[in-house]
Amino acid sequence: MRRHLTAMLATGVLIAGGGGVAFADHSFWAQYDVNKPAIVEGTVTAVDWAQPRAFLTIEGTGANGRLKEFRVELGSPRALEHRGWTRDSIKDGETVRVKGWYARNDRSRIRARSLKLHDRELNVGLTFSQATATTRVP
């Protein structure tokens, strides 16, 4: 009986600890920096409409003026659908302009705030005030 109790406690600790890591992985503050604004224009090369986040891969011009591939986080597909998006809203080969924030340690990753497609500005995620109002965990 005592061994079973110890095994159950150990399993509970592992599950609880693993859940905390999973939640921390999706934190805006852990991954992106509001002091690093990004504006990138490029051609969509891939659309990944999957949980927990939808992503675009675009080929655009980097800071050095050379073509570079950017991975753009749009937010959850469910939240995008509430804003009127569908998985077919953006297609490969279309030109988009992304405004958002660079990742803390990777200038090829961007968290989108808005996206300009077909001369229309679309809200895809956090606004600046929402991002700065998020509780920051030290």
GIDA-V113457 format. One record per run of one state. SS is the DSSP state (hx for helix, st for strand, lp for the rest). FROM is the first residue (numbers start at 0). TO is the last residue. If there is no record, write none. Layout:
ss | from | to
SS | FROM | TO
SS | FROM | TO
//
This chain:
ss | from | to
lp | 0 | 0
hx | 1 | 24
lp | 25 | 26
hx | 27 | 30
st | 31 | 48
lp | 49 | 52
st | 53 | 60
lp | 61 | 65
st | 66 | 74
lp | 75 | 75
hx | 76 | 81
lp | 82 | 93
st | 94 | 102
lp | 103 | 107
st | 108 | 116
lp | 117 | 118
st | 119 | 122
lp | 123 | 126
hx | 127 | 132
lp | 133 | 137
//
